[in-house]
């Protein structure tokens, strides 16, 4: 049986509600602009099952040999803003259903 390696989940509170989030996808760069993508965070309410994937635009390409992005390097304020933006755009964290994808800007709005 294949094992998948997932990022650890972190707790955060947004508007008094507990959420769990993880780094879903690290940013990637390519010489082809269609192949570039930003980081993506996955989040869910602690008591819910419906996830949201919040996608960020690709930022500037890092220097050659720079270390990869780690979840601990992502500011909690950015995660909280991204979750709040997902809720504002219609994600219902305590409902049932498929994972929702939300695209935000680099500030999480």
Secondary structure, 3 states (H helix, E strand, C coil): CCCCCCCCCEEEEECCEEEEEEEEECCECCCCHHHCECCEEEEEECCCCCCEEEECCCCCCCCCCCCCCCHHHCCHHHHHHHHHHHHHCCCCCCCCCCCEEEECCCCCC
